[in-house]
Amino acid sequence: MNAAQEDEREIYEIYAVRYARMPRLRRDNFLGGDPHDAPMPMDFFVWLLRSSTRRILVDTGFNAKTARARQRDLLRCPIEALAALGVQPGDITDVILTHLHYDHAGNLDKLPNARFHIQDSEVDYATGRCMCHETMRHAYSVDDVVELIRKVYDDRVVFHDGDSQLASGIRLLRIGGHTKGLQSVQVQTGRGMVVLASDASHYYENMERGRPFPIVFSVAEMLQGYTRLAMAADSAEHIVPGHDPRVLAIYPPLSASEPDIAQLHLPPMASVPEDL
């Protein structure tokens, strides 16, 4: 891409919206466990990409029924939460599904005008022979997968095979690892190229220390994914993990009344707690 083309790329604001949380221990978050059995809670996010012309949602969270079934602390409906940003469900024209785990692919029925972007290999994985094994299908919700297939038959799903340019300033990166078709999202912002890792790295520590999360389709792809994330972002401070509570401590909140919405297009704050 030449300098003129780079100047023409659309610039986005990125908002991380925390909609749920759950307690966990360090041993739960690293393949092989961890000798320090301290608390290491998990937050659940969706991400809004907003430019002067586009409203794009990255992942769609889960609903109250799923929260009860899986004993998660649902703070708010992730789709209704967009109202705090002046966005209504019908304003969303495109949804990037990073993968089809229950906490990333629910609520599809609440987005009446959206097209859904997914990797070929993720749908193959979520509907194929791997799902014959309870261990592999545990993190999927059959209702969510079926709802996506309904959207296929409604001509509302866009399939991608590998890296793909979704729009000016937005590129999909097929990472794999955590699931067969997990994709991260590269986004052009005013502070540079930000990469939403989603579950390519649940926590900062997964990628910083090369210690994979234990739910994994391919350990090799997950480890290689950390390198891909680093290459795609302008710096380590431009990579945002999928579930780390530190995100809300590092980035400026939308407002004092909306502390669960972080502005990822703004530089990280100087003081970052290390003990979260």
PyMOL commands that set and color helices and strands:
alter all, ss='L'
color gray80, all
select helices_A, chain A and resi 3-8+26-28+64-70+80-85+89-91+108-110+120-127+129-132+134-137+142-153+204-208+219-232+236-238+246-250
alter helices_A, ss='H'
color red, helices_A
select strands_A, chain A and resi 13-22+42-50+55-58+73-74+94-96+115-119+157-160+164-167+170-174+183-189+192-198+239-241+253-255+258-263
alter strands_A, ss='S'
color yellow, strands_A
deselect
rebuild
show_as cartoon
